[in-house]
Amino acid sequence: MNQSKPIQDQTRLEAISWKWMRYSGLLLIPLAWGHVLIQDVLVGVHQIDLDYVAMRWATLGWRLYDFLLLAFAFAHGMNGLRQVLQDYIRPPARMRRLTAILFGVWLLISLIGAAAILGGVRQP
């Protein structure tokens, strides 16, 4: 059996993960700061209620903005958690299982968040 294929796959995954941390971090800076400036400074946290969210999400652009913020922040965080755990988990098979579990958790929570954003706000 060729042992170099799993090693090449693992090296490729690490290269993709390394690049993703840099790209998602760069994209998160304007997304997160824009969110803070708009929500906390311009609008004010005491003005944010269900009506404000419904008005904001009535525009597709704001839904896309919020989805990108969710997706990049959560993916960045899960990838960071995976890298930290890699320092403590030595057996490669265990790390592969953990990576698959973390990816599954990321995918599930991202889909739930996307469904919430796309579903919008239902007025009572």
C-alpha positions as CSV (number, residue, x, y, z in Angstrom):
1,M,0.0,0.0,0.0
2,N,1.2,3.5,-0.8
3,Q,1.8,5.3,2.4
4,S,2.6,8.7,0.8
5,K,-1.0,9.3,-0.3
6,P,-2.4,9.9,3.2
7,I,0.6,12.0,4.1
8,Q,0.1,14.1,0.9
9,D,-3.6,14.5,1.7
10,Q,-2.8,15.6,5.3
11,T,-0.1,18.0,4.1
12,R,-2.6,19.5,1.6
13,L,-5.3,19.8,4.3
14,E,-2.9,21.6,6.5
15,A,-1.8,24.0,3.7
16,I,-5.5,24.8,2.9
17,S,-6.2,25.3,6.6
18,W,-3.2,27.6,7.0
19,K,-4.3,29.7,4.0
20,W,-8.0,29.7,5.2
21,M,-6.9,31.1,8.6
22,R,-5.2,34.0,6.9
23,Y,-7.9,34.7,4.4
24,S,-10.8,34.4,6.8
25,G,-8.9,36.6,9.3
26,L,-8.4,39.3,6.7
27,L,-12.1,39.1,5.7
28,L,-13.3,39.2,9.3
29,I,-11.6,42.5,10.0
30,P,-13.9,44.7,7.9
31,L,-16.9,42.5,8.5
32,A,-16.6,42.5,12.3
33,W,-15.6,46.1,12.6
34,G,-18.4,47.1,10.2
35,H,-20.9,45.2,12.3
36,V,-19.7,46.8,15.5
37,L,-19.7,50.3,14.1
38,I,-23.2,49.9,12.6
39,Q,-24.9,48.0,15.4
40,D,-23.2,49.5,18.4
41,V,-22.1,53.0,17.4
42,L,-24.6,54.2,14.7
43,V,-27.7,52.3,15.8
44,G,-27.0,51.7,19.5
45,V,-27.6,48.4,21.3
46,H,-30.7,49.7,23.1
47,Q,-32.4,50.4,19.7
48,I,-32.0,46.9,18.4
49,D,-35.2,44.9,18.7
50,L,-37.2,42.4,16.5
51,D,-38.5,45.2,14.3
52,Y,-35.0,46.5,13.6
53,V,-33.8,43.1,12.7
54,A,-36.8,42.5,10.4
55,M,-36.2,45.9,8.7
56,R,-32.5,45.1,8.3
57,W,-33.1,41.6,6.9
58,A,-35.7,42.9,4.5
59,T,-32.7,43.7,2.3
60,L,-30.8,40.8,0.8
61,G,-27.5,42.6,1.1
62,W,-27.8,42.7,4.9
63,R,-28.7,39.0,5.1
64,L,-25.6,38.2,2.9
65,Y,-23.4,40.4,5.1
66,D,-24.6,38.7,8.3
67,F,-24.2,35.2,6.7
68,L,-20.7,36.0,5.7
69,L,-19.9,37.3,9.1
70,L,-21.3,34.1,10.7
71,A,-19.6,31.8,8.2
72,F,-16.1,33.3,8.3
73,A,-16.1,33.9,12.1
74,F,-17.3,30.4,12.9
75,A,-15.0,28.7,10.4
76,H,-12.0,30.7,11.6
77,G,-12.8,29.7,15.2
78,M,-13.3,26.0,14.5
79,N,-10.1,25.9,12.5
80,G,-8.3,27.6,15.3
81,L,-9.7,25.0,17.8
82,R,-8.6,22.2,15.5
83,Q,-5.1,23.6,15.4
84,V,-4.9,24.0,19.2
85,L,-6.2,20.4,19.7
86,Q,-3.6,19.2,17.2
87,D,-0.9,20.2,19.7
88,Y,-2.4,17.8,22.3
89,I,-3.7,14.9,20.2
90,R,-0.9,12.9,18.8
91,P,-2.4,9.7,17.1
92,P,-3.1,10.7,13.5
93,A,-6.3,8.5,13.3
94,R,-7.7,10.2,16.4
95,M,-6.9,13.6,14.9
96,R,-8.6,12.7,11.6
97,R,-11.7,11.6,13.5
98,L,-11.7,14.8,15.6
99,T,-11.2,16.9,12.4
100,A,-14.2,15.1,10.8
101,I,-16.3,15.8,14.0
102,L,-15.3,19.5,14.1
103,F,-16.2,19.8,10.4
104,G,-19.6,18.2,11.0
105,V,-20.3,20.5,14.0
106,W,-19.2,23.5,11.9
107,L,-21.4,22.5,9.0
108,L,-24.5,21.8,11.2
109,I,-24.3,25.1,13.1
110,S,-23.5,27.0,9.9
111,L,-26.6,25.5,8.2
112,I,-28.8,26.3,11.2
113,G,-27.4,29.9,11.2
114,A,-28.0,30.1,7.4
115,A,-31.5,28.8,7.8
116,A,-32.2,31.4,10.5
117,I,-30.8,34.2,8.4
118,L,-32.6,33.1,5.2
119,G,-35.8,32.4,7.1
120,G,-35.9,35.9,8.3
121,V,-37.8,37.3,11.2
122,R,-41.4,36.3,11.8
123,Q,-43.5,39.1,13.4
124,P,-45.7,37.9,16.3
